[in-house]
Amino acid sequence: MATDIKLDQSDGTHLVLEAQVVKIEGADLMLDSAQRRTGGGTFRRALVHDTNDGLTINFNKDYPGGVTISDVVEITPLAGHLVVRGGLSYEEQSRDPVTGAFTRHTVDVTEVINKLYAETLDLRNKVAALEARLDQ
């Protein structure tokens, strides 16, 4: 495939790069739209080749709105474990059997783990009490 750079495509607002590979020899890829800014600092570093030889998205939290990744198929953690800083939740969708309407609700994973921990502790205490009664 031949490469090409096409300026002012469509309505004069597009730049089209045609190539099998687009290589950027630099550390930062910055995406910035003044019309979409809601705050934040000077920079908008979308992708950064960081000092750990890793790829960082939204370096230094330059985008105050955060990062949204839609339709994720797979996350493969480095070294076999995934680190999540902050809370973790997921959204469930269920269908009402009578109306057929879909409803969504958010499940807080920390709350679920804490509830399971409390139930496990309660069961351990009950088992210990039963064992103590049997030993008498």
TORKOL-4160 file (C-alpha; in steps of 0.2 Angstrom, whole numbers, padded with zeros to 4 digits, m for minus):
136
<pt num="1" X="0000" Y="0000" Z="0000"/>
<pt num="2" X="0007" Y="0017" Z="m0005"/>
<pt num="3" X="0007" Y="0030" Z="0009"/>
<pt num="4" X="m0002" Y="0047" Z="0007"/>
<pt num="5" X="m0006" Y="0062" Z="0018"/>
<pt num="6" X="m0022" Y="0070" Z="0012"/>
<pt num="7" X="m0026" Y="0088" Z="0019"/>
<pt num="8" X="m0043" Y="0096" Z="0020"/>
<pt num="9" X="m0053" Y="0080" Z="0016"/>
<pt num="10" X="m0072" Y="0081" Z="0017"/>
<pt num="11" X="m0077" Y="0098" Z="0024"/>
<pt num="12" X="m0060" Y="0105" Z="0026"/>
<pt num="13" X="m0058" Y="0099" Z="0044"/>
<pt num="14" X="m0050" Y="0082" Z="0041"/>
<pt num="15" X="m0032" Y="0076" Z="0039"/>
<pt num="16" X="m0031" Y="0058" Z="0032"/>
<pt num="17" X="m0015" Y="0048" Z="0034"/>
<pt num="18" X="m0015" Y="0032" Z="0023"/>
<pt num="19" X="m0002" Y="0019" Z="0028"/>
<pt num="20" X="0000" Y="0002" Z="0035"/>
<pt num="21" X="0009" Y="0009" Z="0050"/>
<pt num="22" X="0010" Y="0027" Z="0057"/>
<pt num="23" X="0025" Y="0029" Z="0068"/>
<pt num="24" X="0027" Y="0044" Z="0080"/>
<pt num="25" X="0045" Y="0047" Z="0086"/>
<pt num="26" X="0041" Y="0056" Z="0101"/>
<pt num="27" X="0036" Y="0053" Z="0119"/>
<pt num="28" X="0018" Y="0061" Z="0119"/>
<pt num="29" X="0003" Y="0061" Z="0108"/>
<pt num="30" X="m0008" Y="0075" Z="0113"/>
<pt num="31" X="m0027" Y="0077" Z="0108"/>
<pt num="32" X="m0034" Y="0094" Z="0113"/>
<pt num="33" X="m0051" Y="0102" Z="0108"/>
<pt num="34" X="m0053" Y="0119" Z="0115"/>
<pt num="35" X="m0072" Y="0118" Z="0113"/>
<pt num="36" X="m0073" Y="0102" Z="0124"/>
<pt num="37" X="m0062" Y="0108" Z="0138"/>
<pt num="38" X="m0070" Y="0109" Z="0155"/>
<pt num="39" X="m0054" Y="0113" Z="0165"/>
<pt num="40" X="m0038" Y="0105" Z="0168"/>
<pt num="41" X="m0020" Y="0110" Z="0165"/>
<pt num="42" X="m0010" Y="0116" Z="0150"/>
<pt num="43" X="m0007" Y="0099" Z="0143"/>
<pt num="44" X="m0018" Y="0085" Z="0135"/>
<pt num="45" X="m0007" Y="0070" Z="0135"/>
<pt num="46" X="m0018" Y="0056" Z="0128"/>
<pt num="47" X="m0004" Y="0043" Z="0126"/>
<pt num="48" X="0013" Y="0044" Z="0134"/>
<pt num="49" X="0028" Y="0033" Z="0131"/>
<pt num="50" X="0032" Y="0034" Z="0150"/>
<pt num="51" X="0049" Y="0032" Z="0159"/>
<pt num="52" X="0045" Y="0014" Z="0163"/>
<pt num="53" X="0044" Y="0010" Z="0145"/>
<pt num="54" X="0026" Y="0008" Z="0147"/>
<pt num="55" X="0011" Y="0016" Z="0138"/>
<pt num="56" X="0001" Y="0028" Z="0149"/>
<pt num="57" X="m0016" Y="0034" Z="0145"/>
<pt num="58" X="m0022" Y="0051" Z="0151"/>
<pt num="59" X="m0004" Y="0055" Z="0158"/>
<pt num="60" X="m0005" Y="0065" Z="0174"/>
<pt num="61" X="m0024" Y="0065" Z="0174"/>
<pt num="62" X="m0023" Y="0079" Z="0160"/>
<pt num="63" X="m0041" Y="0075" Z="0155"/>
<pt num="64" X="m0052" Y="0079" Z="0170"/>
<pt num="65" X="m0066" Y="0069" Z="0163"/>
<pt num="66" X="m0056" Y="0053" Z="0164"/>
<pt num="67" X="m0055" Y="0039" Z="0151"/>
<pt num="68" X="m0069" Y="0029" Z="0144"/>
<pt num="69" X="m0066" Y="0013" Z="0135"/>
<pt num="70" X="m0081" Y="0005" Z="0126"/>
<pt num="71" X="m0083" Y="m0013" Z="0121"/>
<pt num="72" X="m0068" Y="m0020" Z="0130"/>
<pt num="73" X="m0065" Y="m0038" Z="0125"/>
<pt num="74" X="m0050" Y="m0042" Z="0136"/>
<pt num="75" X="m0038" Y="m0035" Z="0149"/>
<pt num="76" X="m0022" Y="m0045" Z="0151"/>
<pt num="77" X="m0013" Y="m0039" Z="0166"/>
<pt num="78" X="0006" Y="m0039" Z="0167"/>
<pt num="79" X="0014" Y="m0052" Z="0179"/>
<pt num="80" X="m0003" Y="m0061" Z="0181"/>
<pt num="81" X="m0012" Y="m0048" Z="0192"/>
<pt num="82" X="m0022" Y="m0032" Z="0189"/>
<pt num="83" X="m0021" Y="m0017" Z="0201"/>
<pt num="84" X="m0036" Y="m0006" Z="0203"/>
<pt num="85" X="m0034" Y="0009" Z="0213"/>
<pt num="86" X="m0050" Y="0016" Z="0220"/>
<pt num="87" X="m0067" Y="0008" Z="0221"/>
<pt num="88" X="m0073" Y="m0005" Z="0209"/>
<pt num="89" X="m0091" Y="m0008" Z="0203"/>
<pt num="90" X="m0100" Y="m0015" Z="0189"/>
<pt num="91" X="m0117" Y="m0013" Z="0181"/>
<pt num="92" X="m0130" Y="m0026" Z="0179"/>
<pt num="93" X="m0145" Y="m0026" Z="0168"/>
<pt num="94" X="m0160" Y="m0036" Z="0172"/>
<pt num="95" X="m0177" Y="m0038" Z="0163"/>
<pt num="96" X="m0194" Y="m0036" Z="0173"/>
<pt num="97" X="m0203" Y="m0053" Z="0170"/>
<pt num="98" X="m0220" Y="m0043" Z="0170"/>
<pt num="99" X="m0217" Y="m0028" Z="0160"/>
<pt num="100" X="m0202" Y="m0034" Z="0150"/>
<pt num="101" X="m0193" Y="m0017" Z="0154"/>
<pt num="102" X="m0174" Y="m0017" Z="0157"/>
<pt num="103" X="m0167" Y="m0010" Z="0172"/>
<pt num="104" X="m0149" Y="m0007" Z="0177"/>
<pt num="105" X="m0141" Y="m0006" Z="0194"/>
<pt num="106" X="m0123" Y="m0004" Z="0200"/>
<pt num="107" X="m0115" Y="m0017" Z="0211"/>
<pt num="108" X="m0101" Y="m0010" Z="0222"/>
<pt num="109" X="m0088" Y="m0024" Z="0223"/>
<pt num="110" X="m0081" Y="m0018" Z="0239"/>
<pt num="111" X="m0098" Y="m0019" Z="0247"/>
<pt num="112" X="m0100" Y="m0037" Z="0241"/>
<pt num="113" X="m0083" Y="m0042" Z="0248"/>
<pt num="114" X="m0086" Y="m0034" Z="0265"/>
<pt num="115" X="m0103" Y="m0043" Z="0266"/>
<pt num="116" X="m0096" Y="m0060" Z="0261"/>
<pt num="117" X="m0082" Y="m0057" Z="0274"/>
<pt num="118" X="m0094" Y="m0053" Z="0288"/>
<pt num="119" X="m0105" Y="m0068" Z="0284"/>
<pt num="120" X="m0089" Y="m0079" Z="0284"/>
<pt num="121" X="m0084" Y="m0073" Z="0301"/>
<pt num="122" X="m0102" Y="m0075" Z="0307"/>
<pt num="123" X="m0101" Y="m0093" Z="0301"/>
<pt num="124" X="m0084" Y="m0097" Z="0309"/>
<pt num="125" X="m0091" Y="m0090" Z="0326"/>
<pt num="126" X="m0106" Y="m0101" Z="0324"/>
<pt num="127" X="m0095" Y="m0117" Z="0320"/>
<pt num="128" X="m0084" Y="m0113" Z="0334"/>
<pt num="129" X="m0098" Y="m0111" Z="0346"/>
<pt num="130" X="m0105" Y="m0128" Z="0340"/>
<pt num="131" X="m0089" Y="m0137" Z="0342"/>
<pt num="132" X="m0087" Y="m0130" Z="0360"/>
<pt num="133" X="m0104" Y="m0137" Z="0364"/>
<pt num="134" X="m0099" Y="m0154" Z="0357"/>
<pt num="135" X="m0083" Y="m0154" Z="0367"/>
<pt num="136" X="m0093" Y="m0152" Z="0384"/>
